[in-house]
Amino acid sequence: MRMANRSAIRVLVVEDDPAVRRMVCAVLGSGGYSCAEAADAAIARQCLATDPLPDIVLLDWMLGSGASGIRLLQLLRSQLRWAELPVILLTARSEENDRVRALDSGADDYLVKPFRPRELRARIRAVLRRSSSSSVPVAQSNSTLLLNGCELHMVSSDNTLRSADRSELLRPVEFRLLYLLATVPGRVFSRAELGAQLGLRCVEGGDRAVDVHISRLRRALSRLEIPASAIVTLRGRGYRLVLDSDAGELSAAQ
């Protein structure tokens, strides 16, 4: 692993093609970034096991020998240490289905090769802004809500959703999404509003990104035995969360 100025933004570039890897690091180095390089997923995991973590990861979809950047991305999202690490997927794939799969796997953004240096740096700045701040209110303490007769506890310290007998680690954006929907139960939030509140407006296909996060949140809730219908889709209008009567109002846990 090769690092430069510690005060600079730290970027891990995971790319099997050495020429592309050197080019990306040169582009970022000229912009004042500090780059670490990994030629495959195994080296990337070694880099990510050390401190400090990079501020952002640039991850190639295909890493040679049939290895998949998507699989590495899914691993990162499943581990508490790496769950919040911003990741931009770099790939020659440009089909909508590929973009959806990347976002659904946990990518914060998706950049198609070949790309211009200015756009790469702009995408990094945008993702870092979204990861460092959000206009969604953050719970100052643990919160509870009732869904389908089940009392759920939202633990803001680690983005965990807990029921009586199980727990589910959410990605930060899904945790903020649930909290936002629950602050005004029954209210319809448009995709544009959710995208703006969650900082997704700058992502290519921002409306679709909202749908992907809703889908992931529904799957997380289903693992806690909460039906997908708890989040209602209103065609052409947006989404709303259905809590259990008046007792389902979001409240600070005692």
C-alpha positions in Angstrom: 0.0 0.0 0.0 1.4 3.4 -1.0 0.2 6.5 0.9 1.1 10.2 0.6 0.2 13.2 2.7 -1.8 12.1 5.8 -3.7 15.4 5.9 -5.1 14.8 2.4 -8.3 12.8 1.6 -7.3 9.2 1.6 -8.5 7.1 -1.4 -8.2 3.4 -1.9 -8.1 2.5 -5.6 -9.0 -1.2 -6.2 -8.2 -1.9 -9.9 -6.5 -4.9 -11.5 -5.2 -3.1 -14.5 -1.9 -1.4 -13.4 -2.0 1.2 -16.2 -5.5 2.3 -15.2 -4.6 2.2 -11.5 -1.6 4.4 -12.0 -3.6 6.8 -14.1 -6.3 7.2 -11.5 -3.8 7.7 -8.7 -1.9 10.3 -10.9 -5.2 12.2 -11.5 -6.1 12.2 -7.8 -2.5 13.0 -6.7 -2.5 16.1 -8.9 -5.7 17.1 -7.1 -4.1 16.8 -3.6 -5.6 13.4 -2.8 -3.6 10.6 -1.0 -3.9 7.2 -2.8 -3.4 3.6 -1.8 -3.4 0.9 -4.5 -4.8 -2.6 -4.5 -4.6 -4.9 -7.5 -7.2 -7.4 -6.2 -9.9 -8.0 -3.5 -7.4 -9.8 -1.2 -5.0 -6.9 -1.2 -7.9 -4.5 -0.7 -9.1 -6.4 2.3 -5.6 -6.2 3.8 -5.5 -2.5 3.3 -9.0 -2.1 4.9 -7.9 -4.1 7.9 -5.4 -1.4 8.9 -5.9 2.0 10.4 -6.7 4.6 9.4 -9.4 3.6 7.0 -9.5 5.4 3.6 -12.0 8.2 3.3 -13.4 6.6 0.1 -12.9 3.5 -2.1 -12.8 3.5 -5.9 -13.7 0.0 -6.9 -13.4 -1.7 -10.3 -16.3 -4.0 -11.1 -14.1 -6.8 -12.7 -10.9 -7.5 -10.8 -9.4 -10.2 -13.0 -9.5 -14.0 -12.8 -13.3 -13.7 -12.7 -13.2 -11.8 -9.4 -16.0 -9.4 -8.8 -15.9 -5.9 -7.3 -19.6 -6.4 -6.5 -18.8 -9.3 -4.2 -16.2 -7.2 -2.4 -18.7 -4.4 -2.1 -21.3 -6.7 -0.6 -18.7 -7.9 1.9 -17.9 -4.3 2.9 -21.6 -3.5 3.5 -22.1 -6.6 5.7 -19.3 -5.7 8.1 -19.8 -3.0 10.8 -16.3 -1.6 10.4 -16.8 -0.9 6.7 -20.6 -0.5 6.4 -20.4 3.3 6.2 -17.3 3.5 4.0 -18.1 5.5 0.8 -17.6 3.5 -2.4 -17.7 4.6 -6.0 -17.9 1.7 -8.5 -15.8 2.2 -11.7 -16.8 0.1 -14.7 -17.1 -0.1 -18.4 -20.7 -1.4 -17.9 -23.2 1.3 -18.8 -26.6 -0.5 -19.0 -29.3 0.6 -16.6 -29.5 -2.9 -15.1 -25.8 -2.7 -14.2 -26.3 0.7 -12.5 -29.2 -0.7 -10.5 -27.3 -3.8 -9.5 -24.4 -1.6 -8.3 -26.6 0.7 -6.3 -28.5 -2.2 -4.9 -25.3 -3.9 -3.8 -24.3 -0.8 -1.8 -22.4 1.6 -4.1 -22.7 5.2 -3.3 -22.1 6.2 -6.9 -21.3 4.6 -10.3 -18.9 6.0 -12.9 -18.6 4.6 -16.4 -15.2 4.3 -18.0 -13.7 6.1 -19.8 -14.3 9.2 -17.6 -12.7 12.6 -17.4 -10.4 13.5 -14.4 -12.6 16.5 -13.4 -15.7 14.4 -13.3 -14.0 11.7 -11.1 -12.8 14.3 -8.6 -16.3 16.0 -8.7 -18.0 12.6 -8.0 -15.6 12.0 -5.1 -16.4 15.4 -3.6 -20.1 14.8 -4.0 -20.1 11.4 -2.3 -17.9 12.7 0.6 -20.3 15.6 1.1 -23.3 13.2 1.3 -21.5 10.8 3.6 -20.4 13.5 6.0 -23.6 15.4 6.4 -27.3 14.9 5.9 -30.4 17.2 6.3 -32.3 14.2 7.7 -32.8 14.7 11.5 -30.6 12.2 13.5 -32.0 10.6 16.6 -30.3 12.0 19.6 -31.2 8.9 21.6 -32.6 5.5 20.8 -36.1 5.6 19.3 -39.0 3.2 19.1 -41.8 2.6 16.7 -44.5 0.0 16.3 -44.9 -1.8 12.9 -47.3 -4.7 12.4 -47.6 -5.2 16.1 -43.9 -5.4 16.6 -42.0 -2.9 18.7 -38.7 -1.9 17.0 -35.9 0.0 18.6 -33.8 2.3 16.4 -30.2 2.4 17.8 -28.6 5.5 16.3 -25.1 4.7 17.6 -24.6 1.8 15.2 -27.6 2.1 12.7 -29.2 -1.0 14.1 -32.9 -1.9 14.1 -33.8 -4.3 16.9 -36.9 -6.3 17.8 -37.5 -8.4 20.9 -35.5 -11.4 19.6 -33.4 -10.2 16.6 -31.5 -7.3 15.2 -30.7 -5.9 11.7 -27.7 -3.7 10.8 -28.9 -1.0 8.3 -26.7 1.0 6.0 -26.6 4.6 7.2 -28.8 5.9 4.3 -31.5 3.2 5.0 -31.4 4.1 8.7 -31.9 7.8 7.9 -34.6 6.9 5.4 -36.6 4.9 8.0 -36.2 7.7 10.6 -37.3 10.3 8.1 -40.4 8.3 7.1 -41.2 7.6 10.8 -40.9 11.3 11.9 -44.3 12.0 10.2 -46.1 8.6 10.0 -48.6 8.4 7.3 -47.2 11.3 5.3 -46.4 10.8 1.7 -42.8 11.7 0.8 -42.1 12.1 -2.9 -39.0 10.5 -4.5 -37.6 14.0 -5.2 -38.0 15.0 -1.5 -36.5 11.8 -0.2 -33.6 12.1 -2.7 -32.9 15.6 -1.6 -33.2 14.8 2.1 -30.9 11.8 1.8 -28.3 13.6 -0.4 -29.1 11.4 -3.4 -30.0 14.2 -5.8 -26.5 14.3 -7.3 -26.4 10.6 -8.0 -27.0 9.6 -11.6 -30.5 8.1 -11.7 -31.3 9.7 -8.3 -35.0 8.8 -8.3 -34.1 5.2 -9.1 -31.5 5.3 -6.2 -34.4 6.2 -3.8 -36.3 3.1 -5.1 -33.3 0.9 -4.5 -32.9 2.2 -0.9 -36.6 1.6 -0.2 -36.3 -1.9 -1.6 -33.3 -2.6 0.7 -35.1 -1.2 3.7 -38.1 -3.4 3.0 -35.9 -6.4 2.9 -34.3 -5.5 6.2 -37.7 -5.1 7.7 -38.8 -8.4 6.3 -36.0 -10.1 8.2 -37.5 -8.7 11.3 -40.9 -10.2 10.2 -42.3 -6.8 9.2 -44.2 -7.1 5.8 -43.1 -5.0 2.8 -46.6 -3.3 3.0 -45.4 -1.3 6.0 -43.9 1.0 3.4 -46.6 1.9 1.0 -45.9 2.9 -2.6 -48.2 5.5 -4.1 -47.7 5.4 -7.8 -46.7 8.8 -9.1 -46.6 10.3 -5.6 -44.0 8.6 -3.5 -43.8 6.5 -0.2 -45.3 6.6 3.2 -44.7 4.5 6.4 -47.7 2.8 8.0 -47.3 2.7 11.8 -49.7 1.0 14.2 -52.5 3.5 15.1 -51.6 6.4 17.4 -49.3 4.2 19.5 -46.9 4.0 16.6 -45.7 7.5 16.8 -41.9 7.8 16.8 -40.8 8.5 20.4 -37.7 8.7 22.4 -36.9 5.5 24.3 -37.0 5.7 28.0 
